[in-house]
């Protein structure tokens, strides 16, 4: 049965407009974004199937392979990815509006939301002023990370562009295991030395995995 044939007070879009999005299940929110289903499946049923195949909402939105064979075409998948990106940018604006990052937990929460579910490795930087207020967040590099793939001069250049006094480095481990490798430790030390030459302090390097991000500084590794 098409959603159009449902009673009006049962349709996801009408319920969202009348009562707000909080009362809708994830599959119903996906249905609103998709706008329509596919042959044999309503938009809600398609949302349920996509969630079941992907294993989670974040996996569906972040991993292209999670959508293969699920009946989700390029246009519908683009809507889902656009919704996630809007949420990320909203979180970034909220963070930037805060007066300062005073604890590792505050920066870890933001970076976890940004990097946790990426299917590939991303190296990113939070640029801060001398009062630890957020100036910008930028993804600088993608792919397997080591000293060669993260050129220190490019990180220095980004710091100068943002006029940063301090930075929090971050990258994710797509495997979900956030334990730092020897390459992670070496990269942190290399960047710390390079940034010291231009007066920029490295406050931390966080590794984002499936759980709580790991702080290299708290481990005494940076």
Secondary structure as the mmCIF struct_conf table of DSSP 4:
data_model
#
loop_
_struct_conf.conf_type_id
_struct_conf.id
_struct_conf.beg_label_comp_id
_struct_conf.beg_label_asym_id
_struct_conf.beg_label_seq_id
_struct_conf.end_label_comp_id
_struct_conf.end_label_asym_id
_struct_conf.end_label_seq_id
HELX_RH_3T_P HELX_RH_3T_P1 UNK A 3 UNK A 5
BEND BEND1 UNK A 6 UNK A 6
HELX_RH_3T_P HELX_RH_3T_P2 UNK A 8 UNK A 10
HELX_RH_AL_P HELX_RH_AL_P1 UNK A 12 UNK A 19
HELX_RH_3T_P HELX_RH_3T_P3 UNK A 21 UNK A 23
BEND BEND2 UNK A 24 UNK A 24
HELX_RH_AL_P HELX_RH_AL_P2 UNK A 26 UNK A 34
BEND BEND3 UNK A 36 UNK A 36
STRN STRN1 UNK A 38 UNK A 38
TURN_TY1_P TURN_TY1_P1 UNK A 39 UNK A 40
STRN STRN2 UNK A 41 UNK A 41
HELX_RH_AL_P HELX_RH_AL_P3 UNK A 43 UNK A 54
BEND BEND4 UNK A 55 UNK A 56
HELX_RH_AL_P HELX_RH_AL_P4 UNK A 57 UNK A 62
HELX_RH_3T_P HELX_RH_3T_P4 UNK A 64 UNK A 67
TURN_TY1_P TURN_TY1_P2 UNK A 68 UNK A 71
HELX_RH_AL_P HELX_RH_AL_P5 UNK A 74 UNK A 97
BEND BEND5 UNK A 98 UNK A 99
BEND BEND6 UNK A 103 UNK A 103
HELX_RH_AL_P HELX_RH_AL_P6 UNK A 104 UNK A 115
TURN_TY1_P TURN_TY1_P3 UNK A 116 UNK A 117
BEND BEND7 UNK A 119 UNK A 120
STRN STRN3 UNK A 122 UNK A 128
TURN_TY1_P TURN_TY1_P4 UNK A 130 UNK A 131
STRN STRN4 UNK A 134 UNK A 142
BEND BEND8 UNK A 143 UNK A 144
BEND BEND9 UNK A 146 UNK A 146
TURN_TY1_P TURN_TY1_P5 UNK A 147 UNK A 149
BEND BEND10 UNK A 150 UNK A 150
HELX_RH_AL_P HELX_RH_AL_P7 UNK A 152 UNK A 162
TURN_TY1_P TURN_TY1_P6 UNK A 163 UNK A 163
BEND BEND11 UNK A 165 UNK A 165
STRN STRN5 UNK A 166 UNK A 172
TURN_TY1_P TURN_TY1_P7 UNK A 174 UNK A 175
BEND BEND12 UNK A 176 UNK A 176
HELX_LH_PP_P HELX_LH_PP_P1 UNK A 179 UNK A 181
HELX_RH_AL_P HELX_RH_AL_P8 UNK A 182 UNK A 196
TURN_TY1_P TURN_TY1_P8 UNK A 197 UNK A 199
STRN STRN6 UNK A 201 UNK A 208
BEND BEND13 UNK A 210 UNK A 212
HELX_LH_PP_P HELX_LH_PP_P2 UNK A 213 UNK A 213
STRN STRN7 UNK A 214 UNK A 215
TURN_TY1_P TURN_TY1_P9 UNK A 216 UNK A 220
#
